Amino acid sequence: MPELNLAQVVGLIAFLIGISAFFTQDGYAFRRRLTIFQIVLCGHFILMGAYTAVFASAISALRTYASSKTQSSGVMWSFIALLWLMSVLAMHNPYELLPIIGTSLATWGLFKTEGLKLRALLLFNSFCWLGNNLLLGSIGGTMMETTFILVNSYTIIKLIRANNKQAIE
């Protein structure tokens, strides 16, 4: 088990902020807390020396905010290009491709999809980040992505059941 140090404490604080996002029903407040979570997570990854994850988290924070303001393809592709440029240059391990791929697909999803398709892309993103966080030894990041996977999976199941119920009626 990884040592509990300042980096891990910051990761656990990020986890708590991320969890607090799920307790709000207001979409703007959810995105604001998710953005703050991603910013604090940047600090966690800086302290862990995981610069690919730093860039992916920072770009995710900006992307989450921007996607609430516009659905522009140009803005979306700019975030994806910036993500790849900055993150690939910082890579030291092959597993660091996981958050780059996941974040790219989540970015596309936030700008261009909704409903079950968006949730499926965000679920895939969480699995990518979970793999990265496990290999990195990030306690808070692993807890957060596990929580995102569980909550998002539950919501996906509820949405599928609701869609099936409507189709039967």
Disulfide bonds with the S-S distance in Angstrom:
none
